[in-house]
Amino acid sequence: MQRLSSLIEAKVYDLEGGRIVGRVEDVAFSLQTGTIYGIFVKRSLQRKRHGFVPIASVKGIGRDAVTILSLDCVEKGVAKPKGLLGQKVMTRQGNTVGTVTDAIISKDERLVIGLELAQSFWEDLRHRRKIWPLSPDFVFGDAVIAPENYRSVAPEKLLEHARRLAPFSLQLENEEVCFLIRRDR
Protein backbone atom coordinates (compact mmCIF):
# COMPACT_ATOMS: atom_id res chain seq x y z
CA MET A 1 0.00 0.00 0.00
CA GLN A 2 1.14 3.51 -0.79
CA ARG A 3 -0.27 6.98 -0.33
CA LEU A 4 -1.34 8.52 -3.60
CA SER A 5 0.17 11.86 -2.55
CA SER A 6 3.63 10.24 -2.56
CA LEU A 7 3.16 9.39 -6.25
CA ILE A 8 2.47 13.01 -7.25
CA GLU A 9 5.63 14.60 -8.73
CA ALA A 10 7.33 11.18 -9.16
CA LYS A 11 9.41 10.94 -12.34
CA VAL A 12 7.91 9.09 -15.30
CA TYR A 13 10.39 7.08 -17.40
CA ASP A 14 9.96 5.73 -20.92
CA LEU A 15 11.21 2.11 -21.06
CA GLU A 16 11.82 2.22 -24.80
CA GLY A 17 14.43 4.96 -24.63
CA GLY A 18 15.15 5.25 -20.91
CA ARG A 19 14.25 8.94 -20.96
CA ILE A 20 12.41 11.00 -18.39
CA VAL A 21 9.02 11.82 -19.91
CA GLY A 22 7.96 14.15 -17.11
CA ARG A 23 6.43 13.94 -13.65
CA VAL A 24 3.16 12.52 -12.34
CA GLU A 25 0.70 15.39 -12.15
CA ASP A 26 -2.38 13.43 -11.06
CA VAL A 27 -4.09 10.03 -11.15
CA ALA A 28 -7.54 9.35 -12.65
CA PHE A 29 -9.63 6.61 -11.02
CA SER A 30 -13.17 5.40 -10.33
CA LEU A 31 -14.60 6.73 -7.08
CA GLN A 32 -16.91 3.70 -6.81
CA THR A 33 -14.49 0.79 -7.48
CA GLY A 34 -11.01 2.30 -7.25
CA THR A 35 -10.02 1.21 -10.76
CA ILE A 36 -7.12 3.41 -11.89
CA TYR A 37 -7.68 4.66 -15.45
CA GLY A 38 -4.30 6.31 -15.90
CA ILE A 39 -1.93 9.07 -14.91
CA PHE A 40 -1.68 12.68 -15.97
CA VAL A 41 1.90 13.62 -16.77
CA LYS A 42 3.43 17.08 -16.57
CA ARG A 43 5.96 16.97 -19.40
CA SER A 44 9.14 18.96 -19.32
CA LEU A 45 10.58 20.82 -22.31
CA GLN A 46 7.49 20.25 -24.44
CA ARG A 47 5.14 22.77 -26.00
CA LYS A 48 2.14 20.62 -25.04
CA ARG A 49 3.16 20.31 -21.40
CA HIS A 50 0.47 17.91 -20.21
CA GLY A 51 -0.45 14.40 -21.25
CA PHE A 52 -2.37 11.33 -20.13
CA VAL A 53 -1.04 7.78 -19.97
CA PRO A 54 -3.71 5.03 -19.83
CA ILE A 55 -3.06 2.44 -17.12
CA ALA A 56 -2.57 -0.28 -19.77
CA SER A 57 0.57 1.60 -20.90
CA VAL A 58 1.97 1.93 -17.37
CA LYS A 59 4.52 -0.83 -16.83
CA GLY A 60 5.37 -0.14 -13.21
CA ILE A 61 4.49 2.04 -10.24
CA GLY A 62 7.45 2.11 -7.89
CA ARG A 63 8.41 3.89 -4.74
CA ASP A 64 10.62 6.32 -6.70
CA ALA A 65 9.21 6.48 -10.23
CA VAL A 66 6.60 5.32 -12.73
CA THR A 67 7.62 3.52 -15.92
CA ILE A 68 5.64 3.56 -19.16
CA LEU A 69 6.07 1.44 -22.29
CA SER A 70 7.05 4.24 -24.67
CA LEU A 71 6.78 7.95 -25.34
CA ASP A 72 4.03 7.17 -27.88
CA CYS A 73 1.73 6.15 -24.99
CA VAL A 74 1.31 9.75 -23.85
CA GLU A 75 -2.04 11.05 -25.12
CA LYS A 76 -2.64 14.77 -25.51
CA GLY A 77 -5.86 16.70 -24.97
CA VAL A 78 -7.46 14.42 -22.35
CA ALA A 79 -9.64 16.45 -19.99
CA LYS A 80 -8.92 16.13 -16.30
CA PRO A 81 -11.94 15.20 -14.14
CA LYS A 82 -12.89 16.75 -10.78
CA GLY A 83 -10.45 16.39 -7.90
CA LEU A 84 -11.09 14.84 -4.47
CA LEU A 85 -8.40 16.37 -2.26
CA GLY A 86 -9.98 18.65 0.35
CA GLN A 87 -13.55 17.60 -0.47
CA LYS A 88 -16.03 16.98 2.34
CA VAL A 89 -17.45 13.48 2.78
CA MET A 90 -21.00 13.41 4.13
CA THR A 91 -23.53 10.65 4.74
CA ARG A 92 -26.91 10.63 3.01
CA GLN A 93 -28.41 11.85 6.29
CA GLY A 94 -26.24 15.01 6.20
CA ASN A 95 -23.62 14.03 8.80
CA THR A 96 -20.06 15.10 7.98
CA VAL A 97 -17.63 12.18 8.08
CA GLY A 98 -14.50 14.19 7.31
CA THR A 99 -12.40 15.80 4.59
CA VAL A 100 -10.33 13.87 2.03
CA THR A 101 -6.62 14.32 2.82
CA ASP A 102 -5.14 11.42 0.81
CA ALA A 103 -5.94 8.22 -1.04
CA ILE A 104 -4.38 4.80 -0.52
CA ILE A 105 -3.37 2.70 -3.53
CA SER A 106 -2.33 -0.88 -4.07
CA LYS A 107 0.46 -0.73 -6.65
CA ASP A 108 0.21 -4.44 -7.44
CA GLU A 109 -3.56 -4.40 -7.96
CA ARG A 110 -3.49 -0.94 -9.60
CA LEU A 111 -6.40 0.14 -7.46
CA VAL A 112 -7.21 3.05 -5.21
CA ILE A 113 -8.34 1.08 -2.17
CA GLY A 114 -9.33 3.77 0.29
CA LEU A 115 -9.50 7.41 1.27
CA GLU A 116 -7.79 9.01 4.23
CA LEU A 117 -10.18 11.41 5.95
CA ALA A 118 -9.41 14.10 8.49
CA GLN A 119 -12.12 14.84 11.00
CA SER A 120 -11.29 17.62 13.43
CA PHE A 121 -7.88 18.68 14.65
CA TRP A 122 -8.47 17.20 18.13
CA GLU A 123 -10.06 14.04 16.77
CA ASP A 124 -7.07 13.47 14.47
CA LEU A 125 -4.66 13.98 17.39
CA ARG A 126 -6.52 11.55 19.66
CA HIS A 127 -7.38 8.80 17.21
CA ARG A 128 -5.21 9.48 14.12
CA ARG A 129 -6.75 9.89 10.72
CA LYS A 130 -9.02 7.11 9.62
CA ILE A 131 -8.92 5.15 6.38
CA TRP A 132 -12.25 4.62 4.64
CA PRO A 133 -12.91 2.15 1.82
CA LEU A 134 -14.44 3.20 -1.47
CA SER A 135 -18.11 2.45 -1.99
CA PRO A 136 -20.25 1.76 -5.07
CA ASP A 137 -22.81 4.07 -3.45
CA PHE A 138 -20.59 7.18 -3.52
CA VAL A 139 -21.96 10.25 -5.30
CA PHE A 140 -19.65 13.19 -6.01
CA GLY A 141 -20.79 16.75 -6.55
CA ASP A 142 -19.96 19.63 -4.23
CA ALA A 143 -19.18 16.94 -1.63
CA VAL A 144 -18.77 13.17 -1.63
CA ILE A 145 -22.02 11.60 -0.44
CA ALA A 146 -21.56 8.25 1.28
CA PRO A 147 -24.06 5.67 2.54
CA GLU A 148 -25.29 6.12 6.13
CA ASN A 149 -23.58 2.91 7.33
CA TYR A 150 -20.20 4.04 5.94
CA ARG A 151 -17.40 3.20 8.41
CA SER A 152 -13.62 3.23 8.52
CA VAL A 153 -11.72 -0.05 8.31
CA ALA A 154 -8.32 -1.27 9.44
CA PRO A 155 -5.67 -0.71 6.74
CA GLU A 156 -5.10 -4.46 6.37
CA LYS A 157 -8.80 -4.90 5.43
CA LEU A 158 -8.75 -2.29 2.63
CA LEU A 159 -7.34 -4.57 -0.06
CA GLU A 160 -9.83 -7.31 0.78
CA HIS A 161 -12.68 -4.80 0.46
CA ALA A 162 -11.31 -3.49 -2.87
CA ARG A 163 -11.03 -7.00 -4.30
CA ARG A 164 -14.71 -7.59 -3.54
CA LEU A 165 -15.62 -4.48 -5.57
CA ALA A 166 -13.39 -5.30 -8.57
CA PRO A 167 -15.79 -7.75 -10.31
CA PHE A 168 -18.46 -5.05 -10.32
CA SER A 169 -16.30 -2.39 -12.00
CA LEU A 170 -17.81 -3.03 -15.44
CA GLN A 171 -21.38 -3.30 -14.12
CA LEU A 172 -21.40 -0.16 -12.01
CA GLU A 173 -21.80 3.36 -13.28
CA ASN A 174 -18.35 4.67 -12.41
CA GLU A 175 -17.58 8.33 -11.84
CA GLU A 176 -14.07 9.23 -12.94
CA VAL A 177 -12.24 11.53 -10.55
CA CYS A 178 -8.71 12.74 -9.96
CA PHE A 179 -6.87 13.08 -6.69
CA LEU A 180 -5.91 16.75 -6.91
CA ILE A 181 -8.32 19.62 -7.40
CA ARG A 182 -8.64 20.43 -11.09
CA ARG A 183 -6.82 23.46 -12.31
CA ASP A 184 -7.50 24.88 -15.74
CA ARG A 185 -4.47 24.23 -17.85
Secondary structure, DSSP 8 states (H G I E B T S, - for coil): -EEGGGTTT-EEEETTT--EEEEEEEEEEETTT-BEEEEEEEESS-SS-EEEEEGGGEEEE-SSEEEES-GGG-BSS-----B-TT-EEEETTS-EEEEEEEEEEETTTTEEEEEEEE--HHHHHHH--EEEE--TT-EESSSEEE-TT-----HHHHHHHHHHHGGGTTTS---EEESS-----
